[in-house]
Amino acid sequence: MVRSFSDTPVTPDVVDNLVDLARRAPSAGNAQGCRFLVLDTPGDVDRYWARTLDPDRRASFRWQSLVTAPVLIVVAVRPETYVERYAEADKAHTGLGESEGSWPVPYWWVDAGAAIEHILLGAVDAGLGACLFGLFAHEAAVAEEFGVDPRWRLAGTIAIGHRAADSPGRSSSRERRPLGEVLMRGNWKS
């Protein structure tokens, strides 16, 4: 994850390619319930930060160069899309077309994560830096600011741009769990 960006623009065709990669991510039942709000003008990017990082906090924000990323992609998902898809004849037998509550695992979030990963990997492949971060308490404010239909949920925001000098985040010093701790073969206790 890159948290420091130059203000060098990213061309629209590169951004379009990243969204094209994301729309090709795996999708439960091929529901394709993700949408991508691209903010790639200085005015739109500034509007985003004005809604999510108030001036008092912005002055002391550790990642000042994060807000200079020229592109933000907000990934949205509509749970109803999955319910509707699984109510169709070829999926109705699953019972998942009844309601969002029918889903023991809400795969719309899984699909959003897959789409996000496609964008992150695509950005690296394009020679860019990228950083995923959550909207948390700002989801409603961002949705309102940019006219997002209330049936859509915002899964996260990805900052994209050309890397600038960066310092590692506090979490980067955490070591990865050893493979033997996360890989179970044959049964959970292995």
C-alpha positions as CSV (number, residue, x, y, z in Angstrom):
1,M,0.0,0.0,0.0
2,V,1.3,3.4,-1.0
3,R,0.3,6.3,1.2
4,S,2.3,9.0,-0.6
5,F,1.6,10.2,-4.1
6,S,2.9,12.8,-6.4
7,D,0.3,15.1,-8.0
8,T,1.2,13.8,-11.5
9,P,-2.1,13.0,-13.3
10,V,-3.0,9.4,-14.3
11,T,-4.5,9.2,-17.8
12,P,-8.2,8.4,-18.0
13,D,-7.4,5.3,-20.2
14,V,-5.3,3.8,-17.4
15,V,-8.1,4.4,-14.9
16,D,-10.7,3.0,-17.3
17,N,-8.5,-0.1,-17.8
18,L,-8.3,-0.6,-14.0
19,V,-12.1,-0.4,-13.7
20,D,-12.4,-2.8,-16.7
21,L,-10.2,-5.3,-14.8
22,A,-12.4,-4.9,-11.7
23,R,-15.6,-5.6,-13.6
24,R,-14.1,-8.9,-14.7
25,A,-13.4,-10.0,-11.1
26,P,-15.2,-13.2,-9.9
27,S,-18.9,-12.5,-9.0
28,A,-21.3,-14.9,-7.2
29,G,-23.7,-16.2,-9.8
30,N,-22.2,-13.6,-12.2
31,A,-24.4,-11.1,-10.5
32,Q,-22.0,-8.3,-11.2
33,G,-23.2,-6.2,-8.4
34,C,-20.3,-3.8,-8.1
35,R,-20.0,-0.3,-9.5
36,F,-17.1,2.1,-9.4
37,L,-17.3,5.8,-8.7
38,V,-14.1,7.4,-10.2
39,L,-13.0,10.7,-8.8
40,D,-10.3,12.0,-11.1
41,T,-10.6,15.7,-11.2
42,P,-9.1,18.0,-8.6
43,G,-12.5,19.3,-7.7
44,D,-14.0,15.9,-7.1
45,V,-11.0,14.6,-5.1
46,D,-11.1,17.7,-3.0
47,R,-14.9,17.2,-2.4
48,Y,-14.2,13.7,-1.2
49,W,-11.5,14.8,1.3
50,A,-13.7,17.6,2.5
51,R,-16.3,15.1,3.5
52,T,-14.0,12.6,5.1
53,L,-11.1,14.5,6.6
54,D,-12.2,17.6,8.5
55,P,-9.7,20.6,8.5
56,D,-8.6,20.1,12.1
57,R,-7.8,16.5,11.6
58,R,-6.3,17.1,8.1
59,A,-3.7,19.5,9.5
60,S,-2.3,16.7,11.7
61,F,-3.0,13.8,9.3
62,R,0.0,11.5,9.2
63,W,-0.3,10.8,5.4
64,Q,-0.4,14.3,4.0
65,S,0.6,13.0,0.5
66,L,-2.3,10.5,0.5
67,V,-4.6,13.4,-0.2
68,T,-2.6,14.4,-3.3
69,A,-3.4,11.1,-5.1
70,P,-5.0,12.3,-8.4
71,V,-7.5,9.5,-8.5
72,L,-9.9,7.9,-6.0
73,I,-12.0,5.0,-6.9
74,V,-14.9,4.3,-4.6
75,V,-16.1,0.7,-4.9
76,A,-19.9,0.2,-4.3
77,V,-22.0,-2.9,-4.1
78,R,-25.7,-3.4,-4.1
79,P,-26.8,-6.4,-2.0
80,E,-30.2,-6.5,-3.7
81,T,-28.5,-7.4,-7.0
82,Y,-27.5,-10.7,-5.4
83,V,-30.9,-11.4,-4.0
84,E,-32.5,-10.6,-7.4
85,R,-30.0,-12.8,-9.3
86,Y,-30.5,-15.7,-6.9
87,A,-34.3,-15.4,-7.3
88,E,-33.8,-16.2,-11.1
89,A,-34.8,-19.7,-12.3
90,D,-31.3,-21.1,-12.5
91,K,-30.5,-20.1,-8.9
92,A,-33.9,-20.1,-7.1
93,H,-33.3,-23.6,-5.7
94,T,-30.6,-22.1,-3.4
95,G,-33.1,-20.1,-1.4
96,L,-30.7,-17.1,-1.5
97,G,-33.2,-15.1,-3.6
98,E,-35.5,-14.7,-0.6
99,S,-33.7,-11.8,1.1
100,E,-30.3,-10.5,2.1
101,G,-30.8,-12.4,5.4
102,S,-30.9,-15.7,3.4
103,W,-27.2,-15.4,2.7
104,P,-25.1,-17.1,5.4
105,V,-22.1,-15.3,3.9
106,P,-22.9,-12.0,2.2
107,Y,-21.0,-12.6,-1.0
108,W,-21.5,-9.0,-2.2
109,W,-18.6,-8.1,0.1
110,V,-16.5,-11.0,-1.2
111,D,-17.1,-9.8,-4.8
112,A,-16.3,-6.2,-3.8
113,G,-13.0,-7.5,-2.3
114,A,-12.2,-9.4,-5.5
115,A,-12.9,-6.2,-7.6
116,I,-10.7,-4.1,-5.3
117,E,-7.9,-6.6,-5.5
118,H,-8.1,-6.5,-9.3
119,I,-7.7,-2.7,-9.2
120,L,-4.8,-2.9,-6.7
121,L,-2.9,-5.5,-8.8
122,G,-3.7,-3.6,-12.0
123,A,-2.4,-0.4,-10.6
124,V,0.9,-2.1,-9.6
125,D,1.1,-3.7,-13.1
126,A,0.6,-0.2,-14.6
127,G,3.6,1.2,-12.6
128,L,1.4,3.1,-10.2
129,G,0.9,3.1,-6.5
130,A,-2.4,2.3,-4.8
131,C,-3.9,2.3,-1.3
132,L,-7.2,0.8,-0.1
133,F,-8.9,2.4,2.8
134,G,-12.3,2.2,4.4
135,L,-14.9,4.9,4.6
136,F,-16.2,3.8,8.0
137,A,-18.2,6.6,9.5
138,H,-18.0,8.6,6.3
139,E,-19.9,6.2,4.0
140,A,-23.2,8.1,4.2
141,A,-21.5,11.5,3.7
142,V,-19.6,10.4,0.6
143,A,-22.7,8.7,-0.8
144,E,-24.7,11.9,-0.3
145,E,-22.0,14.1,-1.7
146,F,-21.7,12.1,-4.9
147,G,-25.4,11.2,-5.3
148,V,-25.0,7.5,-4.7
149,D,-28.3,5.7,-4.7
150,P,-29.1,4.7,-1.1
151,R,-29.5,1.0,-2.1
152,W,-25.7,0.9,-2.8
153,R,-23.1,0.3,0.0
154,L,-19.6,1.7,-0.3
155,A,-17.0,-1.0,0.3
156,G,-14.0,1.2,0.3
157,T,-11.9,3.8,-1.5
158,I,-8.7,3.2,-3.5
159,A,-6.3,6.0,-4.0
160,I,-4.2,5.7,-7.2
161,G,-1.3,7.7,-8.5
162,H,2.4,7.9,-9.1
163,R,4.4,7.0,-6.0
164,A,6.2,9.6,-4.1
165,A,8.7,9.2,-1.2
166,D,6.9,7.2,1.4
167,S,7.4,6.0,5.0
168,P,6.0,2.7,6.1
169,G,2.7,2.6,8.1
170,R,2.7,1.5,11.7
171,S,1.2,-1.9,10.8
172,S,4.0,-2.6,8.3
173,S,6.3,-3.8,11.0
174,R,4.0,-6.7,11.9
175,E,5.4,-9.8,10.5
176,R,3.4,-12.1,8.4
177,R,2.1,-15.2,10.1
178,P,4.2,-18.2,9.2
179,L,2.8,-20.4,6.5
180,G,2.5,-23.3,8.9
181,E,0.2,-21.3,11.0
182,V,-2.2,-20.4,8.3
183,L,-2.1,-23.5,6.1
184,M,-4.3,-26.4,7.2
185,R,-4.1,-29.5,5.0
186,G,-6.7,-32.3,5.4
187,N,-8.2,-31.0,8.6
188,W,-8.2,-27.8,10.7
189,K,-5.8,-29.2,13.4
190,S,-3.0,-30.1,11.0
